[in-house]
Amino acid sequence: MNRLILILILTLNFQSWTKADDIRDFQIEGMSVGDNLLDHFSKEEINKRDIFYYPKSKKFVGISFANQNF
């Protein structure tokens, strides 16, 4: 029982707790949440991509850039 408690305490002490002040602190390849797509691509590049609308709202759209050369 003592070993179990020791292992549990050591495991919890050596964990890395990740905290961010704002979701915009996280970036993937220079893009962050809330960025404008026009900051990264031109209108012509965006219009050439596959656009799909979400079922309940036409306010938000999805654009697929997968497996295509920019």
Stockholm file with secondary structure:
# STOCKHOLM 1.0

chainA/1-70         MNRLILILILTLNFQSWTKADDIRDFQIEGMSVGDNLLDHFSKEEINKRDIFYYPKSKKFVGISFANQNF
#=GR chainA/1-70 SS CHHHHHHHHHHHHTCCCCCCSCGGGCEETTEETTCCGGGTSCHHHHHTSEEEEETTEEEEEEEECTTCCC
#=GC SS_cons        CHHHHHHHHHHHHTCCCCCCSCGGGCEETTEETTCCGGGTSCHHHHHTSEEEEETTEEEEEEEECTTCCC
//
